[in-house]
Amino acid sequence: MTTLLLSLSITAAQILLGFAMLCAASRMLRGPRAQDRVLGFDAVYVNAMQLLLTFGIQTGRIIYFEAALIIGLLGFVSTVALAKFLMRGEVIE
Amino acid sequence: MIQAPDLPAWAALLTAFFVLFGAIVTAIGSFGLLKLNSFYERVHAPTLGTTLGIGALLIASVICFSVLQSRPVIHEILISVFVTLTTPVSLMLLARAALYRDRSEGRKDVPANFSTPPGNNGRG
């Protein structure tokens, strides 16, 4: 009974996170200016990280956690590089 | 694909609550990102999902894996510390870049640059 409840709530959480990713991707595609697109990209990778964590809880495997950690690292670096590009016009001066 | 690990009742209830809470908070944050009007309002919305949403999901993950492996599994704290440290840094850099771009275009709806003496080019 509680296992069924847990599986239903995990599936509902995945649907909600997919909706969140759709919202962020729509902001990334249509955002009026470049900084809106970078902000949408930031939200997309954070939501992808959370989706991987729910997959990890669902299957009980530890490997998804490492994928989520790598997404977090690369997403932070890319957001900082894009912000620097918007500020200066180049990434490495 | 509907499946779940076989947990005892209390752990299953706690995990279900935290997973659902984190996902709802994240969905609210991303919906705000889509719905708010100006960039400086939008920059606040996704941080809800980044801190509270990821925090709740990581608590759920800690409970689930600690019960499954019957020992404390706390390496999820790595992600939460990393995300809590990097989110303000990246969003502050992004907001500074947006402010710089808006000022260099001469928009009127952003505060002027106070580091220059007042009276310069009429808006200081």
Backbone of each chain as ProteinMPNN parsed JSONL, in Angstrom:
{"seq_chain_A": "MTTLLLSLSITAAQILLGFAMLCAASRMLRGPRAQDRVLGFDAVYVNAMQLLLTFGIQTGRIIYFEAALIIGLLGFVSTVALAKFLMRGEVIE", "coords_chain_A": {"N_chain_A": [[0.835, -1.21, 0.0], [1.786, 1.321, 0.99], [3.997, 1.282, -0.64], [2.845, 1.46, -3.142], [1.767, 4.021, -2.887], [4.135, 5.484, -2.661], [5.293, 4.979, -5.183], [3.401, 6.152, -6.861], [3.58, 8.824, -6.013], [6.2, 9.404, -6.719], [6.036, 9.204, -9.493], [4.205, 11.263, -10.001], [5.775, 13.394, -9.155], [7.759, 13.301, -11.102], [6.29, 13.993, -13.361], [5.554, 16.606, -12.668], [8.093, 17.775, -12.561], [8.805, 17.537, -15.206], [6.944, 19.289, -16.323], [7.943, 21.64, -15.18], [10.421, 21.736, -16.469], [9.518, 22.138, -19.064], [8.385, 24.72, -18.855], [10.719, 26.21, -18.256], [12.228, 25.683, -20.545], [10.642, 26.851, -22.476], [10.889, 29.516, -21.733], [13.576, 29.738, -22.31], [13.586, 29.451, -25.07], [11.971, 31.545, -26.043], [12.617, 33.831, -24.684], [12.903, 37.35, -24.261], [15.388, 38.661, -24.25], [19.002, 38.115, -24.201], [19.889, 37.485, -21.624], [17.637, 36.397, -20.429], [17.438, 33.997, -21.763], [19.745, 32.678, -20.872], [19.085, 32.45, -18.187], [16.863, 30.761, -18.351], [18.134, 28.48, -19.315], [19.742, 27.837, -17.135], [17.729, 27.16, -15.264], [16.712, 24.928, -16.603], [18.818, 23.022, -16.464], [19.017, 22.657, -13.712], [16.528, 21.544, -13.184], [16.78, 19.182, -14.628], [18.7, 17.892, -13.151], [17.238, 17.429, -10.787], [15.317, 15.707, -11.78], [16.904, 13.504, -12.425], [17.615, 12.779, -9.825], [15.136, 11.913, -8.827], [14.794, 9.698, -10.487], [16.853, 8.135, -9.481], [15.894, 7.606, -6.872], [13.675, 6.14, -7.593], [14.611, 3.799, -8.908], [16.442, 2.896, -7.09], [19.184, 2.936, -7.483], [22.613, 3.98, -7.301], [23.94, 5.272, -9.249], [22.69, 7.314, -10.64], [22.912, 9.465, -8.973], [25.563, 10.302, -9.252], [25.568, 11.149, -11.891], [23.838, 13.333, -11.613], [25.403, 14.983, -10.026], [27.494, 15.594, -11.793], [26.093, 16.953, -13.786], [25.342, 19.203, -12.296], [27.872, 20.379, -11.767], [28.902, 20.963, -14.402], [26.856, 22.584, -15.361], [26.954, 24.827, -13.668], [29.473, 25.879, -14.335], [29.037, 26.49, -17.046], [26.984, 28.393, -16.887], [28.289, 30.482, -15.547], [30.272, 31.063, -17.448], [28.679, 31.941, -19.588], [27.461, 34.2, -18.443], [29.697, 35.794, -18.088], [30.388, 36.125, -20.731], [28.202, 37.644, -21.634], [28.679, 39.949, -20.213], [31.265, 40.892, -20.974], [31.749, 40.264, -23.609], [33.602, 38.392, -24.304], [34.973, 35.23, -23.219], [37.387, 34.26, -22.052], [39.851, 36.426, -21.157]], "CA_chain_A": [[0.0, 0.0, 0.0], [2.659, 2.5, 1.016], [4.868, 1.233, -1.82], [2.057, 2.023, -4.251], [1.712, 5.475, -2.668], [5.457, 6.034, -2.993], [5.526, 4.959, -6.634], [2.532, 7.162, -7.482], [4.079, 10.175, -5.748], [7.416, 9.618, -7.517], [5.621, 9.473, -10.877], [3.641, 12.617, -10.039], [6.887, 14.335, -9.063], [8.44, 13.356, -12.4], [5.45, 14.772, -14.284], [5.681, 18.017, -12.281], [9.415, 18.265, -12.965], [8.755, 17.697, -16.651], [6.246, 20.56, -16.564], [8.877, 22.715, -14.843], [11.413, 21.815, -17.545], [8.867, 22.742, -20.236], [8.301, 26.161, -18.605], [12.044, 26.808, -18.376], [12.669, 25.595, -21.941], [9.909, 27.851, -23.242], [11.543, 30.807, -21.472], [14.867, 29.751, -23.004], [13.39, 29.588, -26.511], [11.347, 32.77, -26.517], [13.023, 34.949, -23.85], [13.107, 38.51, -25.132], [16.777, 39.071, -24.37], [19.953, 37.007, -24.034], [20.004, 37.051, -20.229], [16.506, 35.524, -20.145], [17.753, 32.662, -22.275], [20.711, 32.05, -19.969], [18.342, 32.109, -16.968], [16.071, 29.572, -18.661], [19.06, 27.345, -19.408], [20.096, 27.522, -15.751], [16.599, 26.436, -14.664], [16.576, 23.621, -17.259], [19.731, 21.992, -15.96], [18.684, 22.326, -12.326], [15.396, 20.613, -13.204], [17.264, 17.882, -15.098], [19.36, 17.311, -11.985], [16.223, 16.911, -9.875], [14.691, 14.553, -12.431], [17.816, 12.369, -12.235], [17.53, 12.327, -8.425], [13.929, 11.094, -8.66], [15.049, 8.393, -11.113], [17.667, 7.382, -8.545], [15.037, 7.084, -5.796], [12.735, 5.173, -8.157], [15.246, 2.52, -9.209], [17.307, 2.464, -6.003], [20.581, 2.828, -7.915], [23.401, 5.116, -6.854], [24.652, 5.838, -10.403], [22.033, 8.55, -11.046], [23.413, 10.542, -8.135], [26.807, 10.826, -9.823], [25.195, 11.91, -13.088], [23.29, 14.608, -11.17], [26.525, 15.816, -9.562], [28.236, 16.081, -12.969], [25.258, 17.986, -14.421], [25.453, 20.406, -11.491], [29.18, 21.012, -11.985], [29.032, 21.538, -15.75], [25.881, 23.663, -15.515], [27.46, 26.025, -12.999], [30.565, 26.456, -15.137], [28.535, 27.082, -18.285], [26.253, 29.631, -16.591], [29.261, 31.539, -15.263], [30.912, 31.455, -18.704], [27.725, 32.719, -20.397], [27.305, 35.517, -17.82], [30.913, 36.551, -18.404], [30.312, 36.49, -22.143], [27.249, 38.752, -21.769], [29.251, 41.151, -19.609], [32.481, 41.407, -21.593], [31.844, 39.957, -25.019], [34.466, 37.249, -24.501], [34.968, 34.428, -21.999], [38.734, 34.302, -21.454], [40.486, 37.636, -21.671]], "C_chain_A": [[0.869, 1.26, 0.0], [3.627, 2.489, -0.158], [4.153, 1.785, -3.039], [1.977, 3.541, -4.137], [3.028, 6.125, -3.063], [5.675, 6.073, -4.498], [4.65, 5.991, -7.335], [3.082, 8.564, -7.234], [5.366, 10.435, -6.518], [7.034, 9.926, -8.969], [5.022, 10.868, -11.01], [4.741, 13.659, -9.979], [7.62, 14.434, -10.39], [7.626, 14.145, -13.417], [5.564, 16.263, -13.978], [7.034, 18.577, -12.715], [9.493, 18.413, -14.48], [8.042, 18.977, -17.053], [7.173, 21.744, -16.282], [9.931, 22.872, -15.934], [10.809, 22.443, -18.797], [8.765, 24.251, -20.07], [9.661, 26.82, -18.837], [12.524, 26.771, -19.825], [11.923, 26.603, -22.801], [10.476, 29.244, -22.996], [12.879, 30.882, -22.2], [14.67, 29.98, -24.496], [12.869, 30.958, -26.89], [11.766, 34.002, -25.76], [13.405, 36.177, -24.641], [14.573, 38.891, -25.288], [17.684, 37.898, -24.015], [20.006, 36.544, -22.588], [18.827, 36.188, -19.812], [16.773, 34.102, -20.632], [18.739, 31.948, -21.368], [20.022, 31.61, -18.676], [17.493, 30.857, -17.189], [16.935, 28.331, -18.755], [19.473, 26.872, -18.025], [18.978, 26.713, -15.087], [16.443, 25.059, -15.288], [17.55, 22.619, -16.666], [19.48, 21.67, -14.503], [17.52, 21.332, -12.287], [15.827, 19.231, -13.699], [17.968, 17.141, -13.973], [18.335, 16.704, -11.027], [15.519, 15.687, -10.461], [15.577, 13.314, -12.288], [17.771, 11.867, -10.804], [16.272, 11.504, -8.209], [14.077, 9.743, -9.357], [15.876, 7.515, -10.18], [16.85, 6.799, -7.406], [14.149, 5.972, -6.342], [13.388, 3.808, -8.364], [16.123, 2.02, -8.076], [18.749, 2.278, -6.411], [21.317, 4.115, -7.587], [23.98, 5.875, -8.046], [24.028, 7.163, -10.844], [22.522, 9.738, -10.237], [24.673, 11.152, -8.74], [26.533, 11.62, -11.09], [24.648, 13.282, -12.697], [24.396, 15.541, -10.706], [27.288, 16.399, -10.749], [27.428, 17.155, -13.688], [25.35, 19.291, -13.64], [26.754, 21.149, -11.728], [29.25, 21.703, -13.339], [28.052, 22.683, -15.963], [26.347, 24.941, -14.852], [28.545, 26.686, -13.834], [30.016, 27.133, -16.388], [27.742, 28.351, -18.009], [27.216, 30.777, -16.304], [29.925, 32.008, -16.55], [29.973, 32.3, -19.551], [27.516, 34.107, -19.802], [28.509, 36.392, -18.12], [30.9, 36.993, -19.867], [29.348, 37.657, -22.346], [27.843, 40.045, -21.252], [30.343, 41.744, -20.478], [32.533, 41.201, -23.091], [32.833, 38.867, -25.34], [34.609, 36.53, -23.165], [36.316, 34.487, -21.297], [39.465, 35.485, -22.04], [42.004, 37.464, -21.663]], "O_chain_A": [[0.724, 2.138, -0.85], [4.041, 3.547, -0.63], [4.746, 2.48, -3.864], [2.097, 4.26, -5.128], [3.049, 7.172, -3.711], [6.174, 7.061, -5.035], [5.088, 6.634, -8.289], [3.058, 9.406, -8.132], [5.611, 11.567, -6.935], [7.631, 10.798, -9.601], [5.279, 11.575, -11.984], [4.67, 14.685, -10.655], [8.059, 15.517, -10.777], [8.184, 14.876, -14.235], [5.658, 17.087, -14.887], [7.118, 19.713, -13.182], [10.168, 19.311, -14.984], [8.454, 19.668, -17.985], [7.197, 22.721, -17.031], [10.3, 23.991, -16.291], [11.482, 23.186, -19.512], [9.024, 24.996, -21.016], [9.761, 27.844, -19.514], [13.157, 27.719, -20.29], [12.489, 27.154, -23.745], [10.544, 30.063, -23.913], [13.28, 31.953, -22.656], [15.497, 30.635, -25.131], [13.253, 31.501, -27.926], [11.352, 35.109, -26.106], [14.161, 36.07, -25.606], [14.97, 39.391, -26.34], [17.223, 36.839, -23.591], [20.149, 35.349, -22.329], [18.973, 35.333, -18.938], [16.381, 33.129, -19.988], [18.597, 30.751, -21.116], [20.323, 30.548, -18.131], [17.414, 29.995, -16.314], [16.526, 27.251, -18.329], [19.55, 25.671, -17.764], [19.241, 25.707, -14.428], [16.082, 24.108, -14.593], [17.169, 21.482, -16.388], [19.7, 20.535, -14.08], [17.511, 20.403, -11.478], [15.298, 18.218, -13.24], [17.853, 15.921, -13.85], [18.533, 15.602, -10.516], [15.171, 14.753, -9.739], [15.079, 12.212, -12.06], [17.874, 10.663, -10.571], [16.307, 10.503, -7.493], [13.545, 8.743, -8.876], [15.646, 6.309, -10.087], [17.061, 5.655, -7.005], [13.894, 4.981, -5.658], [12.797, 2.778, -8.038], [16.519, 0.854, -8.075], [19.48, 1.536, -5.755], [20.734, 5.199, -7.59], [24.461, 6.997, -7.887], [24.725, 8.037, -11.359], [22.552, 10.867, -10.725], [24.837, 12.372, -8.742], [27.177, 12.638, -11.345], [24.945, 14.281, -13.353], [24.344, 16.746, -10.956], [27.686, 17.564, -10.72], [27.986, 18.151, -14.149], [25.428, 20.366, -14.235], [26.77, 22.371, -11.872], [29.608, 22.877, -13.428], [28.365, 23.647, -16.662], [26.161, 26.027, -15.401], [28.541, 27.903, -14.021], [30.465, 28.218, -16.757], [27.805, 29.296, -18.796], [27.001, 31.904, -16.751], [30.125, 33.208, -16.741], [30.407, 33.271, -20.171], [27.404, 35.086, -20.54], [28.367, 37.587, -18.377], [31.342, 38.092, -20.199], [29.628, 38.56, -23.134], [27.555, 41.119, -21.779], [30.365, 42.953, -20.707], [33.284, 41.889, -23.782], [32.93, 38.436, -26.489], [34.4, 37.124, -22.107], [36.385, 34.735, -20.093], [39.683, 35.562, -23.249], [42.73, 38.374, -22.061]]}, "seq_chain_B": "MIQAPDLPAWAALLTAFFVLFGAIVTAIGSFGLLKLNSFYERVHAPTLGTTLGIGALLIASVICFSVLQSRPVIHEILISVFVTLTTPVSLMLLARAALYRDRSEGRKDVPANFSTPPGNNGRG", "coords_chain_B": {"N_chain_B": [[6.485, 4.258, -16.518], [5.941, 2.815, -13.618], [7.247, 2.335, -10.623], [8.767, 1.472, -7.453], [11.158, 1.514, -4.763], [11.263, -1.077, -2.228], [10.289, -0.116, 0.678], [10.096, 0.269, 4.299], [7.029, 1.305, 6.024], [7.049, 3.871, 7.306], [9.34, 5.093, 6.238], [8.694, 5.06, 3.528], [6.471, 6.76, 3.473], [7.644, 9.195, 4.365], [9.583, 9.607, 2.344], [7.919, 9.808, 0.074], [6.485, 12.136, 0.715], [8.546, 14.102, 0.817], [9.627, 13.97, -1.781], [7.434, 14.707, -3.37], [6.896, 17.257, -2.346], [9.281, 18.662, -2.975], [9.153, 18.542, -5.784], [6.794, 19.968, -6.314], [7.436, 22.519, -5.345], [9.558, 23.152, -7.062], [8.206, 23.185, -9.52], [6.517, 25.37, -9.122], [8.442, 27.399, -8.976], [9.591, 27.327, -11.569], [7.367, 27.908, -13.086], [6.911, 30.505, -12.272], [9.175, 31.631, -13.418], [8.4, 31.54, -16.064], [6.206, 33.241, -15.989], [6.538, 35.761, -14.763], [7.221, 39.335, -15.157], [9.445, 41.235, -15.707], [13.03, 40.988, -16.273], [14.456, 41.24, -13.878], [12.643, 40.485, -11.976], [12.204, 37.887, -12.75], [14.618, 36.632, -12.214], [14.606, 35.838, -9.618], [12.841, 33.716, -9.347], [13.599, 30.921, -10.166], [15.363, 30.214, -8.123], [13.958, 29.255, -6.005], [13.326, 26.585, -6.713], [15.929, 25.732, -6.864], [17.115, 25.814, -4.319], [15.205, 25.094, -2.147], [13.711, 23.08, -3.431], [15.652, 21.217, -4.424], [16.796, 20.673, -1.965], [14.694, 19.354, -0.549], [14.329, 17.102, -2.197], [16.83, 15.9, -1.887], [16.811, 15.269, 0.824], [14.807, 13.341, 0.767], [16.152, 11.445, -0.798], [18.312, 10.795, 0.854], [16.945, 9.591, 3.02], [15.754, 7.404, 1.676], [17.96, 5.895, 0.582], [19.449, 5.431, 2.894], [17.757, 3.752, 4.357], [17.489, 1.652, 2.555], [20.112, 0.609, 2.295], [20.704, 0.147, 4.88], [22.49, 1.665, 6.411], [23.886, 4.83, 7.373], [23.643, 6.993, 4.651], [25.124, 9.632, 3.392], [26.147, 11.024, 1.246], [24.742, 12.642, -0.443], [24.76, 15.131, 0.598], [26.896, 16.415, -0.513], [25.938, 17.347, -3.056], [23.992, 19.163, -2.158], [25.453, 21.058, -0.68], [27.137, 21.998, -2.714], [25.3, 23.052, -4.609], [24.003, 24.998, -3.062], [26.115, 26.72, -2.649], [26.806, 27.538, -5.271], [24.572, 28.557, -6.675], [23.77, 31.283, -5.788], [26.098, 32.631, -6.625], [26.229, 32.272, -9.467], [23.765, 33.374, -10.281], [24.002, 35.977, -9.341], [26.147, 36.912, -10.873], [24.905, 36.8, -13.358], [22.82, 38.667, -13.039], [24.308, 40.981, -12.665], [25.547, 41.169, -15.165], [23.255, 41.584, -16.746], [22.372, 44.019, -15.723], [24.522, 45.662, -16.425], [24.332, 45.522, -19.213], [21.795, 46.692, -19.607], [22.258, 49.271, -18.613], [24.23, 50.193, -20.363], [22.765, 50.385, -22.636], [21.238, 52.513, -22.021], [18.739, 52.403, -20.729], [15.753, 53.471, -18.968], [14.546, 52.238, -16.814], [16.192, 51.021, -14.983], [18.258, 51.286, -12.035], [20.553, 54.021, -11.77], [24.112, 54.306, -12.329], [25.888, 54.611, -9.438], [28.514, 54.965, -8.935], [29.731, 56.814, -10.475], [30.221, 60.392, -10.352], [27.413, 62.438, -9.349], [25.344, 64.096, -11.758], [26.649, 63.702, -14.099], [26.127, 63.203, -17.503], [23.39, 63.645, -17.136], [21.889, 61.652, -15.78], [22.974, 60.695, -13.451]], "CA_chain_B": [[7.151, 3.256, -15.691], [5.598, 3.047, -12.227], [7.86, 1.398, -9.695], [9.358, 2.13, -6.297], [11.866, 0.565, -3.908], [10.447, -1.657, -1.171], [10.71, 0.511, 1.934], [9.087, 0.207, 5.37], [5.951, 2.274, 5.819], [7.388, 5.25, 7.704], [10.298, 5.643, 5.28], [8.004, 5.296, 2.259], [5.656, 7.977, 3.601], [8.523, 10.368, 4.411], [10.176, 9.81, 1.018], [6.88, 10.291, -0.837], [6.181, 13.533, 1.037], [9.622, 15.025, 0.436], [9.749, 13.997, -3.245], [6.332, 15.48, -3.939], [7.072, 18.65, -1.935], [10.335, 19.26, -3.783], [8.726, 18.71, -7.176], [5.8, 21.049, -6.393], [8.14, 23.799, -5.184], [10.306, 23.412, -8.296], [7.275, 23.544, -10.586], [6.09, 26.75, -8.87], [9.541, 28.28, -9.339], [9.754, 27.419, -13.023], [6.2, 28.604, -13.632], [7.177, 31.922, -12.061], [10.139, 32.038, -14.447], [7.663, 31.763, -17.315], [5.055, 34.129, -15.858], [6.833, 37.116, -14.273], [7.26, 40.27, -16.263], [10.745, 41.756, -16.108], [14.133, 40.063, -16.001], [14.907, 41.323, -12.488], [11.72, 39.673, -11.191], [12.355, 36.477, -13.125], [15.86, 36.041, -11.739], [14.392, 35.281, -8.284], [11.915, 32.58, -9.306], [14.146, 29.564, -10.175], [16.128, 29.889, -6.917], [13.058, 28.454, -5.169], [13.568, 25.185, -7.033], [17.328, 25.348, -6.704], [17.482, 25.569, -2.926], [14.217, 24.32, -1.391], [13.321, 21.881, -4.17], [16.742, 20.239, -4.38], [16.964, 20.264, -0.576], [13.682, 18.351, -0.193], [14.614, 15.86, -2.935], [18.014, 15.247, -1.328], [16.395, 14.647, 2.084], [14.123, 12.1, 0.382], [17.152, 10.494, -1.282], [19.068, 10.331, 2.027], [16.101, 8.643, 3.762], [15.552, 6.2, 0.875], [19.158, 5.055, 0.473], [19.868, 4.992, 4.217], [16.945, 2.603, 4.742], [17.755, 0.543, 1.626], [21.418, 0.003, 2.556], [20.74, -0.001, 6.343], [23.571, 2.429, 7.036], [23.67, 6.216, 6.955], [24.21, 7.4, 3.364], [24.979, 11.093, 3.424], [26.931, 11.718, 0.223], [23.903, 13.629, -1.111], [25.084, 16.454, 1.14], [27.794, 17.025, -1.504], [25.166, 18.118, -4.033], [23.285, 20.294, -1.557], [26.44, 22.101, -0.382], [27.606, 22.578, -3.971], [24.248, 23.872, -5.226], [23.774, 26.168, -2.217], [27.198, 27.681, -2.847], [26.99, 28.057, -6.628], [23.418, 29.273, -7.217], [23.853, 32.743, -5.654], [27.205, 33.175, -7.409], [25.916, 32.352, -10.901], [22.664, 34.308, -10.553], [24.469, 37.341, -9.141], [26.918, 37.278, -12.071], [23.963, 37.018, -14.458], [22.11, 39.923, -12.805], [25.248, 42.079, -12.929], [25.707, 41.3, -16.616], [22.043, 42.185, -17.293], [22.364, 45.438, -15.331], [25.519, 46.328, -17.25], [23.795, 45.656, -20.578], [20.696, 47.664, -19.607], [22.8, 50.617, -18.445], [24.965, 50.63, -21.547], [21.785, 50.758, -23.653], [20.583, 53.738, -21.595], [17.338, 52.222, -20.338], [15.386, 54.333, -17.848], [13.908, 51.508, -15.725], [17.16, 50.433, -14.07], [18.927, 52.342, -11.265], [21.733, 54.535, -12.45], [25.383, 53.904, -11.749], [26.214, 55.595, -8.428], [29.95, 55.117, -8.731], [30.155, 58.046, -11.144], [29.684, 61.544, -9.631], [26.098, 62.852, -9.852], [25.345, 65.189, -12.707], [27.201, 63.262, -15.384], [25.201, 62.925, -18.604], [21.987, 63.872, -16.865], [21.121, 60.647, -15.06], [23.883, 60.092, -12.498]], "C_chain_B": [[6.871, 3.559, -14.227], [6.235, 1.963, -11.387], [8.434, 2.184, -8.541], [10.126, 1.09, -5.504], [10.974, 0.106, -2.765], [10.95, -1.146, 0.18], [9.695, 0.2, 3.016], [8.169, 1.416, 5.326], [6.374, 3.689, 6.162], [8.345, 5.877, 6.698], [9.627, 5.927, 3.941], [7.173, 6.566, 2.327], [6.522, 9.218, 3.6], [9.111, 10.662, 3.032], [9.149, 10.367, 0.052], [6.583, 11.756, -0.579], [7.276, 14.456, 0.534], [9.79, 15.1, -1.08], [8.664, 14.89, -3.851], [6.472, 16.964, -3.598], [8.139, 19.34, -2.782], [9.897, 19.502, -5.211], [7.715, 19.842, -7.301], [6.482, 22.409, -6.291], [8.903, 24.157, -6.456], [9.383, 23.829, -9.429], [6.773, 24.969, -10.394], [7.18, 27.728, -9.306], [9.682, 28.433, -10.844], [8.557, 28.094, -13.67], [6.342, 30.105, -13.433], [8.176, 32.457, -13.068], [9.44, 32.324, -15.772], [6.725, 32.957, -17.206], [5.422, 35.565, -15.488], [7.236, 38.021, -15.429], [8.656, 40.727, -16.671], [11.843, 40.785, -15.706], [14.5, 40.06, -14.533], [13.91, 40.665, -11.548], [11.943, 38.195, -11.482], [13.578, 35.83, -12.509], [15.677, 35.427, -10.345], [13.666, 33.948, -8.324], [12.615, 31.217, -9.287], [14.946, 29.217, -8.93], [15.284, 29.109, -5.923], [13.291, 26.971, -5.421], [14.992, 24.774, -6.736], [17.667, 25.053, -5.253], [16.464, 24.663, -2.235], [13.853, 23.031, -2.112], [14.393, 20.818, -4.129], [16.967, 19.775, -2.962], [15.981, 19.179, -0.188], [13.957, 17.032, -0.911], [15.831, 15.134, -2.358], [17.709, 14.628, 0.021], [15.686, 13.324, 1.794], [15.123, 11.04, -0.045], [17.97, 9.929, -0.121], [18.259, 9.304, 2.804], [16.016, 7.324, 3.008], [16.793, 5.315, 0.873], [19.674, 4.608, 1.833], [19.071, 3.779, 4.658], [17.262, 1.401, 3.853], [19.069, -0.157, 1.968], [21.669, -0.202, 4.041], [22.035, 0.526, 6.957], [23.385, 3.865, 6.595], [24.395, 6.547, 5.651], [24.033, 8.904, 3.266], [25.773, 11.763, 2.317], [26.08, 12.662, -0.606], [24.18, 15.04, -0.617], [26.056, 17.183, 0.223], [27.018, 17.914, -2.471], [24.553, 19.333, -3.366], [24.26, 21.409, -1.205], [26.872, 22.797, -1.668], [26.573, 23.518, -4.581], [23.986, 25.126, -4.407], [24.885, 27.19, -2.396], [27.157, 28.308, -4.233], [25.798, 28.84, -7.151], [23.494, 30.785, -7.016], [24.952, 33.347, -6.508], [26.8, 33.346, -8.867], [24.805, 33.35, -11.157], [23.082, 35.75, -10.3], [25.292, 37.813, -10.338], [25.979, 37.612, -13.229], [23.231, 38.346, -14.292], [23.03, 41.119, -13.04], [25.448, 42.287, -14.423], [24.481, 41.958, -17.232], [21.972, 43.663, -16.967], [23.339, 46.236, -16.176], [24.992, 46.553, -18.663], [22.693, 46.698, -20.631], [21.226, 49.086, -19.478], [23.493, 51.089, -19.712], [24.016, 50.929, -22.702], [21.025, 52.018, -23.269], [19.12, 53.573, -21.266], [17.032, 53.045, -19.091], [14.898, 53.532, -16.645], [14.895, 50.777, -14.833], [17.819, 51.553, -13.283], [20.227, 52.752, -11.931], [22.986, 54.104, -11.701], [25.844, 54.966, -10.759], [27.704, 55.757, -8.228], [30.492, 56.334, -9.471], [29.56, 59.231, -10.379], [28.347, 61.98, -10.209], [26.208, 64.049, -10.787], [25.932, 64.806, -14.04], [26.092, 62.805, -16.312], [23.744, 62.848, -18.174], [21.266, 62.821, -16.064], [21.932, 60.043, -13.914], [23.394, 60.07, -11.065]], "O_chain_B": [[7.486, 4.455, -13.65], [5.816, 0.807, -11.429], [8.578, 3.404, -8.617], [9.794, -0.094, -5.557], [10.041, 0.809, -2.377], [11.907, -1.675, 0.744], [8.543, -0.104, 2.704], [8.473, 2.421, 4.683], [6.096, 4.618, 5.403], [8.196, 7.045, 6.339], [9.946, 6.919, 3.285], [7.155, 7.358, 1.385], [6.201, 10.196, 2.924], [9.14, 11.813, 2.596], [9.447, 11.288, -0.709], [6.442, 12.54, -1.518], [6.993, 15.472, -0.099], [10.065, 16.173, -1.616], [8.934, 15.714, -4.725], [6.206, 17.828, -4.434], [7.938, 20.459, -3.253], [10.22, 20.536, -5.797], [7.753, 20.599, -8.271], [6.163, 23.334, -7.038], [8.904, 25.312, -6.884], [9.719, 24.717, -10.213], [6.615, 25.707, -11.366], [6.893, 28.754, -9.923], [9.872, 29.542, -11.343], [8.701, 28.776, -14.684], [5.954, 30.893, -14.296], [8.056, 33.592, -13.528], [9.83, 33.228, -16.51], [6.462, 33.626, -18.206], [4.703, 36.495, -15.854], [7.549, 37.557, -16.525], [9.023, 40.626, -17.842], [11.623, 39.877, -14.905], [14.822, 39.009, -13.98], [14.274, 40.313, -10.426], [11.882, 37.356, -10.583], [13.595, 34.617, -12.297], [16.483, 34.597, -9.926], [13.85, 33.124, -7.429], [12.256, 30.394, -8.445], [15.196, 28.037, -8.685], [15.821, 28.381, -5.089], [13.437, 26.188, -4.483], [15.254, 23.62, -6.396], [18.435, 24.131, -4.98], [16.819, 23.574, -1.782], [13.702, 21.99, -1.471], [14.11, 19.656, -3.839], [17.295, 18.609, -2.745], [16.366, 18.188, 0.431], [13.836, 15.964, -0.313], [15.87, 13.903, -2.337], [18.264, 13.583, 0.357], [15.918, 12.32, 2.468], [14.971, 9.867, 0.299], [18.287, 8.74, -0.1], [18.789, 8.269, 3.208], [16.18, 6.254, 3.595], [16.697, 4.115, 1.132], [20.27, 3.537, 1.944], [19.628, 2.865, 5.268], [17.301, 0.266, 4.329], [19.139, -1.386, 1.935], [22.738, -0.676, 4.425], [22.599, -0.065, 7.878], [22.788, 4.111, 5.547], [25.613, 6.399, 5.556], [22.92, 9.393, 3.078], [26.058, 12.957, 2.414], [26.626, 13.422, -1.405], [23.884, 16.021, -1.3], [26.059, 18.413, 0.169], [27.374, 19.072, -2.689], [24.583, 20.426, -3.932], [23.947, 22.583, -1.401], [26.965, 24.023, -1.719], [26.898, 24.623, -5.013], [23.77, 26.2, -4.969], [24.639, 28.393, -2.308], [27.443, 29.498, -4.37], [25.978, 29.715, -7.998], [23.301, 31.526, -7.98], [24.786, 34.436, -7.059], [26.991, 34.414, -9.449], [24.864, 34.1, -12.131], [22.582, 36.66, -10.962], [25.166, 38.958, -10.774], [26.206, 38.561, -13.979], [23.035, 39.075, -15.265], [22.593, 42.15, -13.551], [25.512, 43.42, -14.899], [24.612, 42.79, -18.13], [21.569, 44.474, -17.802], [23.035, 47.351, -16.599], [25.173, 47.624, -19.242], [22.636, 47.499, -21.565], [20.729, 50.003, -20.133], [23.362, 52.251, -20.097], [24.384, 51.633, -23.642], [20.255, 52.547, -24.071], [18.328, 54.489, -21.489], [17.909, 53.294, -18.264], [14.834, 54.08, -15.545], [14.477, 49.979, -13.996], [17.936, 52.667, -13.793], [20.906, 51.945, -12.566], [22.915, 53.602, -10.58], [26.157, 56.088, -11.155], [28.131, 56.597, -7.435], [31.57, 56.834, -9.15], [28.481, 59.089, -9.802], [28.148, 61.907, -11.422], [27.073, 64.907, -10.613], [25.734, 65.517, -15.025], [25.199, 62.071, -15.889], [22.954, 62.099, -18.749], [20.118, 63.046, -15.682], [21.592, 58.956, -13.447], [24.095, 59.578, -10.18]]}, "name": "protein", "num_of_chains": 2, "seq": "MTTLLLSLSITAAQILLGFAMLCAASRMLRGPRAQDRVLGFDAVYVNAMQLLLTFGIQTGRIIYFEAALIIGLLGFVSTVALAKFLMRGEVIEMIQAPDLPAWAALLTAFFVLFGAIVTAIGSFGLLKLNSFYERVHAPTLGTTLGIGALLIASVICFSVLQSRPVIHEILISVFVTLTTPVSLMLLARAALYRDRSEGRKDVPANFSTPPGNNGRG"}
